[in-house]
Amino acid sequence: MSPRDYLTIGEVVRKLQTAGYDLSVSKLRFLEDEGLVTPERTEGGYRKYSAEDGKRIELVLKLQSEKFLPLFEIKKRLERMDAGHRVAEIDEVLADARQADDALADDALDYADDCEHMALVELARTEHIPEAFVFDLKKYGVVEVTADRNGNYVDAADLSCIRAAWALRAVGVEPRHLRMYATFADKESLTYEQFLRPTYRHKTPESKKQLADCLRDINRNTDVLKRHLLRKTLSARLNDLL
């Protein structure tokens, strides 16, 4: 390992905090004390974290925040993984991470307004999501439904929301509970409009492109904030159960 082919403990913490994880220097040292990560040491005794160490720490944090596993259970699963065995929770977390990366790369929010559409009857046939469920989401402002003489349709961005809402039924969440997201989105968009409208009020091709790029950046960064805040507050609320 070359002199700077690694990160210090402070650099690791800052990097993962920026990515939305609830991590501190003391917590990272505790993970090491528990045997969940074992960084190498410099001749002076300072920790040096490799890229693989960083991935392992991120995996531990995801197993905590997404699978709600206590550290002793996480350690057991990491040991099984290190021994070459498949571990269901780890496979799921890694698959979710790949899907999230793919979603960002695909830019699900398409500001060119050229999203694909899907008929609700096709959605019900292929994914068993009833039209009535979609119309409940529409009722509470979560998605939009368009109609023509051939039927009812949703666009690709709303289709992702429908799938997410359908999956949340597993923990008892219904469309009416999701109205808060529509309310939050409305308030949030008003805030950013106040900052953006004066800057991009001239409707030139260049300003339109700059605004589209800016909106994508805002969405990426606010996604990090929302994920971090939800993980932190949800873990705190359920701390007595973990």
N, C-alpha and C positions, 0 to 999 in steps of 0.2 A: 504494500500500500504506500503510495507516494505521500510526501508530507501533507498535501492538502486534498488527498483522495478520500476525504471523510468529513463529517460534520462534528462540531463540538456539541455538548449537551444543550447549550443555549440556542445554537442554530437549529437543532432538531426541534426544540420546543417552539421556537418562533415559526418555523416552517409549518408545523402541524397546527398551530394556533391559527395561522393565516388560512389554512385549509378548512377551518371550522371545528377543530377538535378541542375538547376541554382537557388541556394538558398544562402542567407546570413542571418546573425543574424538580421539585420535591416528589411529585407524582411519578415522574420518569425514574428517579432514583429508587422509588418504592417498587416499581415494576422490575427493576434490576435485582433488588433485594429478594423479590419473590421468585426469581429465576425465569422470568418471562422473556428477558432480553439480556444478552451478555456481550456488551461491546468490548472491543480490544482497548488496550491502554497504551499511552505514549510512555517513553522512558521516564517522564516526569510524573507518571501516574494519572494523567488526564484521560478521560474517556474519549474514544473516537468512534463515531457511528458510521458504518458503511451504508450504502444504498439498501442493502438487504436488511440491515438493522432497522432502517427507517420504515421499510415495508412491513416488517414484523410488528413494530410498535403500532403502526396504523391499523394492522389487522387486530391487534389486541383491543384497541380503542373501539373498533367497529363491533367486535364481539360483545363488548360491554354495552355500547349504546344502542345497537340494533338487535342483538339477541338476548340482552339483559342477563348475561352469564356472569357469575362471580369469578374472581381471579383464579381460585383454585380449580374451577371447572375449565376455565380457559387454558390453564397450564396443562391439564390432562389432554385437551384436544391438540394443543401445540406439540406435545410429546408424541401423540399418535401421528400427527402430520410429519414430524421429523423422522419417524420410523418408517415412513413411506406409505402410510395408510390413508385412505380417503376419509374425510371428516365432513359430515353433512353440513353443519353450521358454517364451517370455513368455506366449503364449496359455494354455499348460498351467498355468503358475504362477498366473495370474489366475483361471483356471477352478477350480483347487484352492482358492484363497482364497475364492471365492464359495461353493463347496460347504461349506467349513468354517463360514462365516458362517451358511449355511442350516441346518447341523446344530445349531449353537448355538441358533439361533432356534427350531428345532423341538423342542429339548429331547429328544434321543433317549432319554435315561434318564427314563422316565415313572414317577414314584413313586405315581401313582394306580392303577397296575396295570391299565391299560386298553389295553395295546399290541395292535396287530393281529398276527395270526398268519399264517404261510405254510406250506403243506404242502411237504415235501421233494421230493415228486414234481413239484410245480409249479416249485420252484426248479431242479430238474434240467432240466425241459423248457424253461423260459424263459431261464435263465442258464447252463445247461450245467455246473452245479456238482453233482457226483455225491453221492448220499446217503452213500456210504462216506466221502467227505471230511468231511462234517458230523459223522458218528459218530466219526471220528478226533479232531476238535476236541472233541467231547463227552468222549471218553476222557481227554483231557489237561486237562479242566476249563475249557476256553475258552468253551464255549456249553452250553446245556441243550436237550434235545429232549423234547417231550411227545408222548404217543401216545394214541390212542383207536381204536375199531374201524375208523375210516376212514383211518387212516394216522399218519404222524409229522409233527410241526410244530415250528417255531421262532417266537419272538416277534420283533417289529420290531427291538428293541435287539440281539438275538443275530444277526439277519439282517445288520446292518451289520458285525458282527465277522466273519461268514462271508465276506462280500464282500471285506473287507480282507485276511483270511487267504488267500483264493483269489488275490488280486492279488499277494501277497508270494511266491507260488510262482515269479514271474518272476525272482527273485534266488536261488532255491534254498531258500527257507524252507519247512519242512514243519510240519504240526500239532504234532509232538513238540517242535519248537523253540519253540513258543509257550506251552508249559507255564509258562515263567517269568512270563508276564503274569498267569496265574491265581494263582501263588504270591505275586507282588508285590501283587496286589489284595487277597489275604487278609490279608497283613501290614499293608498300608496301612489297610484297613478297621478292623482291630483298634486301630490307633493312634487313628483319629478317633472310634471308639466310646468310648474312654476319656475323650475330651474332651466328647462330646455326650450320652452317656447320663445323667450327673448333672443336666445342664441341662434336658433334655427328658423326664425320667422320668414327669412327670404327663401322662397321655394325654387331654388336653382337645382339642377341635377347634382351638383357637388354637395350642396347642403343636405339634400335628401339622402345621399349616400352616407355622409358623415353622421346624420341622425340615426340611420339604420344601424351603423356600426356602434354608435353610442348606446342605443337601446339594447343591443346584444351584450355589450359589456355590463350594463346595469343589471340585466337579468342574470348573468353569470355571477356577479358579485353579490347581489341580493340573495341568490340561491344559497351561497356559502353562509351568509348571515342567518338566514332562516333555518337552515339545517343545524347550524351550531346552536342557536338559541333554543330550538325545539329539543335537541338532544340534551342540552344542559338542564333545561327546566323540567323535561319529562323524567330524566334520571333523578333529579332532586325530589320530585313529587313521589316517585316510586322507590325512593332510597330505602325505606323501611322494608320493602319486599325483596330487595336485591341481595 
